[in-house]
Amino acid sequence: MIIKNINWSQEDIAEAKEDGVKLPSEKTYTSEDIDIADAESEDEIKDIIADELECETGCRPKNFDFEWEDSDSRVYEVTVTDTTTYRIRANSAEEARDQAWDWFNEREPEFDIKPVAGPADDEL
């Protein structure tokens, strides 16, 4: 995951500069660096990232953007029509749903999708 366009308060920038520290404008994390497996929304992911940046720098960012790298895609558990559950690696819940839809395109199933920790079914 790449964290970029990190915005810090002017006060935090000045304090860091006095301490001889430069606050980063970009940071890269791997899934081993930061645990977002239980996050259920983008806001929760951003809170976890902000906590990690604050822990590392002593300053909490005002705002930032993030993007997934292919290796950081999440695993979603997709239950189709209450009959079968698959774990699909995807970059978003919508992408996981679309993959499941491709597998079951001959009918119109109902979906129950949630992020989970652990490997996708094809990674076991």
LODREN-276036 format. One line per 3 residues: number of its first residue (from 1); for each residue y, x, z of N, C-alpha, C, O, CB. Coordinates in pm, 1 decimal. Atoms other than C-alpha are relative to their C-alpha. Glycine has a CB too. Example, Ala and Ser with C-alpha at 12.3 -4.5 7.8 and 13.67 -1.06 7.14 Angstrom:
% LODREN-276036
1> -119.0,89.0,0.0,-450.0,1230.0,780.0,120.0,90.0,0.0,118.1,193.6,66.5,2.7,-99.2,124.6  -119.0,-82.0,-6.0,-106.0,1367.0,714.0,109.0,-77.0,73.0,219.8,-26.1,89.9,46.2,41.4,-141.5;
//
This chain:
% LODREN-276036
1> -115.4,85.1,0.0,0.0,0.0,0.0,122.6,90.4,0.0,130.1,187.6,75.1,-0.7,-97.2,121.6  -123.1,-77.4,7.5,341.0,133.9,-92.9,112.6,-81.7,61.0,138.2,-194.8,19.6,33.1,39.5,-146.7  -115.5,62.1,-63.7,636.3,48.3,130.9,121.0,68.5,-62.2,132.2,190.9,-57.1,-2.7,14.6,159.7;
4> -115.4,-62.6,65.1,962.9,101.7,-54.9,126.2,-79.9,27.0,121.9,-190.4,81.0,-23.1,12.7,-151.3  -131.3,60.7,-23.7,1333.1,20.0,-43.2,18.1,-31.5,148.7,68.2,-138.0,184.9,16.6,-128.7,-84.7  -11.2,21.6,-144.0,1320.9,61.0,335.1,147.1,10.2,38.9,212.9,110.7,12.0,-86.6,103.2,79.9;
7> -139.1,3.9,-46.4,1657.2,-37.4,483.6,2.7,15.0,150.7,-67.0,-56.3,223.0,70.1,-131.7,-43.0  -16.9,-26.0,-141.6,1758.3,97.4,822.5,143.7,-33.9,38.4,233.0,-30.1,-46.3,-34.5,147.8,34.5  -137.2,24.4,-44.9,2062.1,6.4,1031.7,76.0,132.0,-1.2,16.4,238.6,14.4,2.4,-64.5,142.5;
10> -83.6,-121.0,-0.8,2352.8,252.4,1013.0,-11.7,71.6,134.6,-9.9,194.5,140.8,148.3,-35.6,-29.1  15.2,-57.1,-133.9,2314.2,304.3,1387.3,-128.5,82.5,9.8,-128.0,193.3,63.3,-0.2,-111.7,106.2  127.2,-72.5,-3.6,1947.4,403.7,1348.1,5.9,126.2,-85.9,-48.0,230.0,-47.5,-114.5,-90.5,-47.5;
13> -12.7,-116.8,88.0,2031.3,637.9,1058.1,78.6,110.0,71.0,40.4,226.9,66.5,69.4,-38.7,-133.8  -82.7,-98.1,-71.3,2303.0,808.2,1266.3,-77.5,64.5,115.2,-71.1,186.0,133.7,127.9,-66.9,53.6  79.0,-54.1,-111.5,2073.4,845.6,1570.6,-107.8,95.6,-49.7,-128.5,202.8,7.2,-64.3,-114.0,80.1;
16> 105.4,-85.3,55.5,1791.9,986.2,1358.4,59.4,131.0,-50.2,1.1,237.5,-30.2,-74.5,-72.5,-114.4  -65.8,-120.4,52.1,2032.3,1229.9,1191.4,36.1,95.2,114.6,18.9,216.6,103.2,127.2,-38.1,-80.3  -32.4,-82.2,-117.6,2151.0,1350.7,1534.1,-123.3,71.0,54.0,-115.0,182.6,105.1,62.4,-86.3,110.2;
19> 126.4,-58.4,-47.0,1784.9,1412.4,1622.6,-64.8,90.8,-104.6,-172.8,145.3,-81.9,-97.1,-110.7,38.5  54.1,-84.5,106.0,1733.4,1603.6,1296.0,-112.4,-65.8,-77.8,-194.2,2.3,-139.7,-48.9,128.4,57.8  105.7,74.8,67.9,1511.3,1330.9,1153.3,61.2,-80.9,-114.7,167.3,-141.3,-99.4,-75.1,-93.6,99.9;
22> -44.5,83.1,111.5,1549.7,1166.6,813.9,-94.6,-120.3,-10.1,-215.5,-104.0,-26.4,3.2,81.9,-135.0  82.6,120.8,10.6,1428.4,806.5,803.0,-42.6,-18.2,-145.0,39.6,-4.2,-235.7,77.0,-125.9,51.1  49.0,10.7,138.2,1209.7,746.7,496.7,52.8,-124.1,-70.8,79.6,-226.7,-8.2,-151.9,-1.7,-1.5;
25> -34.4,116.9,81.5,1311.3,517.2,212.5,-125.7,-57.0,-65.2,-124.5,-167.2,-120.1,104.8,37.2,-108.0  128.6,43.6,55.7,947.4,494.9,98.7,-111.7,62.0,81.8,-98.3,172.6,134.1,-13.3,39.2,-150.7  115.5,-46.1,-78.3,609.6,530.0,269.0,-125.4,-58.6,-62.9,-123.0,-171.6,-111.8,12.1,-41.7,151.7;
28> 127.1,48.9,51.7,248.1,497.5,155.0,-100.5,-5.4,114.0,-113.4,89.5,191.3,-52.0,89.9,-115.5  104.6,16.4,-100.4,-28.3,363.5,379.3,-131.4,-33.1,-70.6,-133.2,-98.4,-174.9,37.7,-111.3,102.7  132.3,41.9,46.1,-401.2,335.0,321.9,-50.9,-105.2,97.5,10.0,-128.2,202.0,-99.8,121.9,-10.2;
31> 56.8,101.5,-89.2,-618.6,65.3,475.1,-46.4,61.6,132.0,-59.2,-9.6,231.6,-117.2,-71.4,-68.6  36.6,-66.6,-125.1,-727.1,325.6,734.4,123.1,23.5,87.2,111.0,33.0,209.4,-70.6,133.5,-28.9  -123.5,-27.9,-73.7,-362.7,386.5,834.5,53.5,-122.3,73.4,111.3,-110.2,181.5,105.8,52.1,-94.5;
34> -63.7,121.0,-52.5,-264.6,27.2,902.4,-96.7,-117.0,-14.9,-152.3,-138.0,-122.7,134.7,-29.5,-73.7  97.4,108.7,-0.1,-478.8,-273.5,993.3,70.2,-134.1,-19.4,136.9,-184.8,70.8,-81.0,-0.3,131.3  -60.4,130.4,29.6,-364.5,-594.0,825.2,-107.0,-105.9,-26.2,-77.4,-212.8,-79.4,93.8,10.9,-121.2;
37> 111.4,89.6,31.6,-705.9,-759.5,804.7,16.9,-139.8,58.8,-27.3,-237.4,-1.8,-128.7,59.8,49.7  -13.6,130.5,-63.9,-612.9,-1041.2,1043.2,128.4,-72.8,-38.4,148.9,-187.3,2.0,-5.4,16.0,148.8  -125.6,63.6,40.9,-272.6,-1112.7,886.8,-29.3,-113.2,-97.3,-107.4,-97.4,-191.2,96.4,103.4,-64.4;
40> 25.8,117.3,83.6,-264.5,-1457.1,729.2,115.9,-35.3,-91.5,106.8,-130.6,-168.9,-32.1,-117.8,86.6  -114.5,29.0,86.8,74.9,-1445.7,558.8,74.2,130.0,-28.2,53.3,231.4,38.4,95.4,-105.4,65.1  -80.5,-116.9,33.7,316.1,-1204.5,397.4,92.2,36.8,115.9,115.5,154.9,141.2,82.0,-25.9,-127.5;
43> -85.8,-27.6,-115.6,546.7,-1240.2,699.4,-75.7,76.5,108.4,-20.6,168.3,169.2,55.7,-130.8,57.4  80.4,-71.5,-99.6,265.6,-1129.0,931.9,-27.0,143.4,-45.3,-24.0,235.7,36.1,-133.2,-73.7,25.1  21.4,-135.2,53.1,191.0,-831.5,705.0,126.6,83.0,19.8,119.7,198.3,62.4,-39.3,-4.8,-151.1;
46> -126.9,-72.0,-16.5,561.1,-735.9,710.1,24.9,35.3,146.3,76.5,143.2,175.3,116.5,-84.0,-54.2  -15.5,-30.4,-143.1,566.3,-758.2,1091.3,-86.9,118.4,41.5,-42.3,205.4,116.4,-35.6,-123.1,84.9  91.2,-109.9,-32.4,265.2,-526.8,1116.8,54.1,131.1,-56.6,51.2,233.9,11.0,-142.0,-28.2,-55.3;
49> -56.8,-120.6,62.1,425.3,-278.6,874.5,123.1,45.8,77.3,138.4,164.9,104.7,36.5,-26.4,-148.5  -120.9,-34.7,-75.7,758.2,-292.7,1063.1,-37.1,62.2,134.0,26.0,158.7,177.2,88.3,-124.7,21.9  47.0,-56.6,-126.9,571.6,-228.8,1390.6,-46.6,144.2,-19.1,-16.0,231.4,62.1,-114.5,-85.4,58.3;
52> 51.5,-134.5,26.7,399.1,74.0,1236.6,114.6,96.8,-28.6,115.1,208.6,22.8,-98.6,-2.3,-118.5  -114.8,-85.5,28.9,725.3,214.7,1097.7,79.5,29.4,127.3,125.8,141.6,147.8,90.7,-65.8,-105.2  -72.4,-19.4,-125.6,892.5,162.1,1435.6,-75.0,97.4,91.2,-13.8,181.9,156.6,20.8,-134.9,71.5;
55> 81.6,-89.5,-81.8,604.6,336.6,1612.3,14.6,144.9,-49.2,22.8,237.4,31.6,-149.0,-43.9,-3.5  -8.1,-134.7,57.0,630.3,635.0,1375.2,139.6,61.2,10.6,152.8,181.7,31.7,-42.2,-3.4,-144.8  -135.7,-53.7,9.2,1009.5,667.9,1362.2,85.8,-26.7,123.5,187.0,40.1,144.5,68.0,-57.5,-120.0;
58> -82.0,41.1,-112.5,1137.6,503.6,1679.1,106.8,-101.0,-38.5,184.4,-145.0,46.2,64.2,119.6,62.0  -98.7,95.9,51.2,1347.3,269.9,1461.8,-72.1,-111.1,-76.0,-169.9,-86.7,-146.7,104.5,70.8,-92.2  58.7,113.1,71.9,1266.3,-75.9,1329.9,80.4,-24.1,-127.4,202.5,-37.9,-120.7,-3.0,-128.5,89.4;
61> -73.1,21.9,124.8,1354.5,-127.4,962.2,60.4,-140.3,-5.6,4.4,-236.0,47.8,-92.3,21.9,-119.8  -63.9,130.2,18.3,1593.9,-407.7,872.7,-74.1,-80.5,-106.2,-90.5,-201.8,-93.4,148.5,17.0,-39.3  68.0,66.8,111.0,1407.2,-486.1,550.5,-72.2,104.8,-84.2,-41.5,223.7,-76.4,101.0,-81.3,-87.1;
64> 72.5,-87.9,92.0,1167.0,-338.0,294.4,-81.0,-86.1,-95.3,-99.4,-205.7,-72.8,-92.4,99.7,77.2  91.5,63.4,95.5,947.0,-425.7,-2.2,-133.3,71.9,11.0,-138.9,187.5,53.0,56.1,5.1,-147.6  128.9,-68.1,6.0,577.9,-354.0,-34.9,-78.2,-50.5,-119.3,-59.9,-163.1,-165.6,-79.9,-20.9,130.1;
67> 88.5,39.2,110.4,324.1,-357.9,-312.8,-137.5,58.8,25.7,-152.7,164.9,86.4,56.0,47.7,-138.4  138.8,-41.5,-18.4,-50.6,-330.0,-316.7,-38.6,98.3,-108.0,-2.2,81.1,-224.4,-94.7,-121.0,-1.2  65.3,-84.6,97.3,-226.9,-45.8,-484.7,-137.6,-60.5,-22.6,-187.0,-133.3,63.4,-8.1,150.2,47.9;
70> 131.1,58.6,28.8,-558.2,-137.1,-648.3,-99.6,25.5,111.7,-180.2,-61.7,144.3,-54.5,54.9,-130.3  95.9,-33.3,-105.5,-749.1,39.9,-372.4,29.6,-74.4,129.7,-53.9,-76.1,220.2,0.4,149.9,25.6  -37.5,70.4,-122.5,-563.4,-166.9,-109.9,-15.9,-150.8,-9.9,25.7,-223.5,80.3,141.5,32.3,35.6;
73> 15.4,144.4,11.0,-654.2,-509.7,-238.9,-82.3,-50.2,118.0,-165.7,22.3,172.4,-66.7,-39.1,-134.9  65.8,57.2,-116.4,-778.3,-740.0,33.7,-127.7,-70.2,-41.3,-148.6,-98.8,-159.2,93.1,-96.9,72.9  120.7,77.8,24.2,-1111.3,-915.6,64.6,26.2,-140.8,52.8,66.2,-158.6,167.8,-126.5,65.4,68.5;
76> -17.1,140.1,-37.8,-1091.0,-1295.8,70.1,-135.4,-67.2,2.1,-218.5,-44.6,-85.9,96.0,-73.3,-97.1  122.2,79.3,-8.6,-1370.4,-1524.1,180.6,30.4,-134.2,-65.7,117.9,-207.6,-19.7,-48.7,-17.8,150.1  -25.4,121.3,77.2,-1386.0,-1811.7,-69.0,-119.7,-92.9,15.0,-230.1,-59.0,-27.6,26.8,33.1,-150.2;
79> 104.8,100.3,-12.5,-1589.9,-2121.5,18.3,23.4,-103.7,-108.5,131.4,-161.9,-117.8,-1.3,-65.6,142.7  -12.4,90.4,114.2,-1655.8,-2338.1,-286.3,-77.4,-127.3,28.5,-198.8,-124.1,48.8,-50.8,66.9,-130.2  57.3,132.1,-19.2,-1719.2,-2710.3,-237.3,-95.3,-5.1,119.6,-198.5,-71.9,114.7,-72.6,-43.1,-125.4;
82> 78.5,-0.3,-123.2,-1857.9,-2644.6,112.0,-147.1,35.2,-19.8,-231.1,-1.6,62.4,9.5,-133.5,64.7  140.7,-31.9,23.4,-2177.7,-2506.1,-40.0,-26.9,149.2,-4.2,-132.6,193.8,40.4,-45.9,-62.4,-128.3  22.6,-142.3,17.6,-2135.8,-2137.8,-113.5,124.8,75.9,40.3,236.3,33.9,9.5,-39.0,32.3,-145.3;
85> -112.5,-84.9,-37.2,-1917.0,-1865.6,32.9,-20.5,137.9,-60.1,-127.4,197.6,-46.9,15.3,8.6,154.2  2.4,-132.5,60.4,-1836.2,-1545.3,-153.7,114.3,80.7,57.9,217.4,25.5,96.5,9.8,-7.9,-154.9  -109.3,-89.4,-35.7,-1631.2,-1244.6,-54.3,43.5,70.4,-127.4,-35.3,139.0,-192.5,-42.5,103.0,111.3;
88> -53.1,-49.2,126.6,-1408.8,-1143.3,-342.1,117.9,91.8,28.1,210.5,53.1,99.4,42.1,-117.3,-92.5  -113.7,-90.4,-15.5,-1179.3,-839.5,-353.8,105.2,-39.3,-102.3,77.0,-50.0,-221.7,-42.5,149.9,-17.4  -108.6,42.6,87.0,-842.5,-943.0,-493.9,133.0,40.2,62.1,139.6,74.8,180.1,-5.3,-152.8,-24.6;
91> -133.2,-36.0,-47.6,-471.5,-871.6,-463.9,71.2,-116.1,67.2,172.2,-94.9,134.3,83.6,50.7,-114.5  -62.4,116.6,-62.5,-387.8,-1226.7,-350.3,-102.7,-111.2,11.5,-208.0,-107.3,-52.1,123.7,-47.6,-80.9  88.2,116.2,-13.4,-546.5,-1553.5,-243.2,-11.1,-71.9,-133.8,-117.9,-121.9,-169.2,52.3,-96.9,109.3;
94> 2.7,67.6,130.1,-450.3,-1697.9,-581.4,-95.0,70.5,-97.3,-168.4,5.4,-171.7,141.5,-5.9,-59.8  89.7,-75.6,87.0,-632.7,-1418.4,-764.2,-146.2,-22.1,40.2,-233.0,-35.9,-46.0,34.6,149.9,4.8  135.7,26.6,-48.0,-941.8,-1470.4,-544.0,-44.5,-139.0,-43.7,-158.5,-157.1,-86.5,-7.4,13.0,153.8;
97> 31.6,136.5,43.0,-928.8,-1843.9,-620.2,-31.1,-2.9,-150.0,-126.5,-67.7,-193.1,117.3,-95.7,32.4  21.9,-2.1,144.4,-900.0,-1773.8,-993.6,-134.6,62.2,-35.4,-203.1,15.5,-126.4,112.3,76.5,-69.0  130.5,-60.8,26.5,-1202.9,-1545.0,-983.2,-112.4,-97.7,33.8,-208.6,-111.6,-41.7,-16.4,130.4,80.8;
100> 101.6,98.9,-37.0,-1403.7,-1809.1,-797.9,-2.1,-113.4,-101.6,-109.2,-162.9,-137.0,26.5,-55.4,141.9  -7.8,106.5,100.7,-1281.1,-2070.5,-1047.3,-74.4,39.1,-127.0,-144.1,-42.8,-187.0,146.5,-32.3,-33.1  70.8,-47.3,118.9,-1410.9,-1857.0,-1334.1,-151.4,-14.6,17.1,-222.7,-46.7,-77.9,36.2,146.6,-29.1;
103> 143.5,8.8,-26.2,-1753.6,-1856.3,-1168.7,-48.5,-144.6,1.3,-165.7,-170.9,-25.8,-33.2,66.8,132.6  39.9,140.1,-13.9,-1754.4,-2232.9,-1122.8,81.8,-91.0,-91.6,116.9,-202.5,-53.0,15.3,-45.1,145.5  -90.8,74.1,87.5,-1551.7,-2351.3,-1422.0,-59.7,-128.1,-58.1,13.2,-207.1,-118.2,43.7,88.3,-111.7;
106> 57.9,122.6,53.3,-1797.3,-2624.2,-1517.6,23.0,-121.4,90.4,-6.5,-234.2,50.6,-147.6,19.4,-21.7  -32.1,111.3,-89.3,-1690.5,-2835.4,-1218.2,131.8,31.0,70.0,182.5,142.5,57.6,-114.6,-24.4,104.3  -126.9,-21.0,-68.5,-1376.7,-2876.3,-1008.8,-22.8,3.6,150.3,-16.1,-99.6,217.1,101.4,-110.5,-36.9;
109> 31.7,-11.2,-142.4,-1458.2,-2743.0,-663.0,124.4,-4.4,88.3,236.8,11.5,40.6,-75.8,128.3,25.9  -105.0,-13.5,-99.8,-1250.9,-2755.5,-347.0,-13.5,139.8,58.8,-124.9,190.6,71.9,-9.8,-111.7,111.5  1.9,-135.6,-50.3,-1154.6,-2417.1,-202.3,50.0,7.2,143.6,143.8,-62.7,181.7,83.3,89.4,-88.6;
112> -46.7,-36.1,-133.1,-1121.7,-2288.8,152.7,6.5,152.3,-0.6,-97.5,218.1,-2.4,-95.2,-56.6,115.9  -17.4,-143.5,17.6,-976.0,-1935.4,136.0,71.8,57.9,120.4,172.2,3.8,166.6,77.6,30.6,-129.2  -65.4,-70.5,-110.0,-892.6,-1694.2,417.5,-27.7,148.3,-12.9,-135.7,186.6,-58.0,-48.1,-52.9,137.3;
115> 26.0,-142.9,2.1,-849.5,-1316.2,441.6,-96.9,37.3,111.3,-93.7,-21.6,219.4,130.9,79.1,13.6  98.2,-44.2,-99.6,-1130.2,-1137.4,626.3,-6.0,152.9,1.8,35.1,219.2,-93.4,-140.7,-60.0,-30.2  24.3,-144.9,-9.4,-1211.5,-786.6,745.2,-138.9,26.9,-58.3,-226.9,-58.9,-51.8,10.6,51.9,150.3;
118> 131.9,-37.1,49.4,-1501.0,-606.8,582.3,-3.8,7.1,-149.6,94.4,-23.2,-217.4,-103.2,-96.7,48.2  13.9,-21.4,144.0,-1633.0,-537.8,237.0,-17.4,-130.6,-77.2,-55.1,-233.7,-21.6,-117.7,91.0,-27.3  28.2,112.3,89.3,-1650.0,-772.9,-58.5,-150.6,-3.2,-25.6,-219.1,97.1,-5.8,80.6,12.1,-134.8;
121> 144.1,14.0,21.2,-1996.8,-906.0,-149.8,-54.9,107.1,-95.6,-165.0,158.2,-75.0,-31.1,-139.2,-54.8  50.9,-98.9,96.4,-2025.9,-666.5,-445.8,14.7,143.9,48.8,-20.8,237.4,-23.0,72.1,-15.5,-132.4  -15.3,-133.9,-57.1,-1943.5,-370.0,-217.9,-103.3,30.2,106.9,-106.4,140.3,161.8,137.9,15.9,57.8;
124> 100.5,-21.3,-105.3,-2232.2,-416.6,23.9,-113.9,87.2,-48.9,-207.0,115.2,26.6,-55.1,-133.4,49.3;
//
